[in-house]
Amino acid sequence: MTSEQLDALLEATSGAERILILTHNDPDPDAISSAVALRYLLVKRQNAQIKIAYRGIIGRAENKALVQYLDHPLQQFTRADLTPPVAVALVDTQPGAGNSPLRQPTDVTVVIDHHFWHPDTAASRFADVRPDVGATSTILTEYIRSAGADLPVSIATALFYGIKTDTMGLGRSGAKADIEAYAFLVPRSDSRALFEIERAQVPADYFKSLVDTVQATRIYRDVLIAFVGRMKYPDLAAEIADWLLRMEGIQWVICFGAHKENLNIAIRTRNLRGGAVDLALAVVGNNGTAGGHGSMAGGQIYLNGRDPELLAHQINQAVLAYFNISPEETSRSLLKKG
Ligand SMILES: [Mn+2]
């Protein structure tokens, strides 16, 4: 990380009256923390009105606890936010990505992300896209260090949590940049606050969803397919997928459920060669969007009035076809009902 990149970022946003920082839809800790850190950096340097906005919902209990700890820095995105003049900055996503909040082509000033390069990003004035880094929070930590800005404890804690969740405590990323950012943030973080965020309490119906999902789960060889049904928030599928991947003998988890007008799909694998994104693309096909990293991926299918149960059956078939498993092959269920 050179100070030239920081200069280029500041140059791209200089003179803007309004800056709109956008996260990906249904923002996770990495997106939330990156947005807050970018705002902190720009507030210090630019004379602009800065807003952080998102689409979708912040549903996971830990994520709700994080935004509460940060004093609710994000607001719901509205169309009026894009009324010119405004400089748009995307964090943890890119203009044409499936989870991007921008549905139409929009002039984007800044893109900071760690997913694969999306061709639409080329039109932005400033882009720092590093697929080899485990979290966007790592990149933002480098900018803050390069700026020599003193870091408030709350932002250090958030960035640390962003890296921790996206890399599963560095277990999913061995990148030097992640390790360095992690080590820089540890002594600057509030570990007590982090402890409370990670142990945030969940509503009682969360456990009902777990039980229903476990009862509906099918296992074919080392592939586990779990249908959550209707979900209170879209990232519940990912939350349950992470949990089910702990099961002995399981290499692949495909977990999905319906939220509002979408079917949200989460894929996790223990396969060291990754391949989660390939599976997500195969499952979603032309019916939606998919993206992710080596061992984790996600997708969305627009229900378009279709019954989620029916789509669940189709996804089941698509997963079996992908792994060359015959639909006639016996599957196991986790629990016997009744
Ligand atoms: Mn991320």
Boltz pocket constraint, residues with backbone or C-beta under 6 A from the ligand:
constraints:
  - pocket:
      binder: B
      contacts: [[A, 30], [A, 31], [A, 92], [A, 114], [A, 134], [A, 135], [A, 136], [A, 166]]
      max_distance: 6.0
